[in-house]
Amino acid sequence: MGWVSALEATLRRLCEKWELDRPRRMFQRGRIPDPQFEPTELLYRRFKLIRYTEANPPAEDIIEILKEFVRFDPHPSANRSRYSYPNDVLIAAGKYDWGVFSFPVSAVPQQCVAGDNKAYTLGLMHAPEANNYSHSEVVTSHLGVALVKEPPPSVRDTVRTSLAPSVAIVRRPTIGERLAWLKRRLGR
């Protein structure tokens, strides 16, 4: 069984080296960033199950998913639907058993006021990566300068609360092929 894992790891490394691990549409290939976002354009983000029991299939708690998977470090990232398919967010990270959620560009608030009454503006920036052209960020700024650290908790909570009603689960996570194999093997 050990040689199968070694072979799988070698094949993954070769596919990454030769750029066979993702569809051609994902690569930047000299394309410049596209700053225009349509309000109806969707943004895709991956997530995994927070809680899972076999007896109770998970009911998605959108706010919990957003707290866990819309991270401000300092800017949340997502893939644009204009240049991406939902599952592309899984390919980019090799997280094939994760789920995908979407939200429209129009759901991102344009401005938030923190608990200390400081105003923050939010905007979308297309920030292509060499192997993920659709990569974009929700940039938080204060006094016209993009933050280099995460914004205050009240701003993060406002953004997540604004997104929540518009979030749609595009693909539910699975328990993972290895765990499923083990459960079948154990007869559970």
Residue, then its C-alpha position, 0 to 999 in steps of 0.5 A: m500500500g505504501w508504494v501506491s501513496a508514493l506513486e500518487a505523490t510523484l504523479r501529483r508533483l509531475c502534474e504540478k511541474w508540467e502544469l497539468d494539475r489545472p485547466r488552461r483557463m486558470f493560468q494567467r498567460g499574459r492576461i492583464p487584470d480586469p478591474q470591471f466587476e458586474p454587480t451580478e457577477l459571482l465570487y466563489r470561495r471554498f469551505k469544509l464541514i465544520r461539524y459532521t456526523e453520519a446520523n445528521p447530515p450537516a445543515e450549513d450554518i452560513i454565518e459560521i461558514l463565513k466566520e471560518f472561511v472569509r478570512f481577513d489576512p488582510h483581504p478575503s480572496a475569491n475566484r471570479s465567475r467571469y473567469s472561473y468555474p466553482n470547482d476551480v477554487l478546489i483545484a487551486a488548493g487541492k482540496y477536492d473534498w471541500g465545498v464551494f459557496s458563492f455570493p454576488v459582487s453586489a453583496v459586498p458592502q461599499q462602506c463599514v463603520a467600526g465601533d470606534n466610528k472610523a469609516y472603512t471602504l471596501g472594494l473588489m480588486h482583480a489580483p491574478e496569480a500565475n496559476n489562477y487568473s480569476h483570483s480576486e480580493v475584497v480590499t478594505s481601506h481606511l482614509g484611501v489606503a488599503l489595510v496591511k493588517e486585518p480590519p477591526p472585528s466590527v468591520r469583519d462582522t459587518v461584511r460577513t453579515s452583509l454577505a450571509p443573505s446572498v450566500a449560496i452553497v454551490r457544492r456541498p463538501t464530502i467527508g473525503e475519499r480516504l475517510a469514506w474508504l476507511k469507513r467502508r473497510l471497517g464496515r461502518 
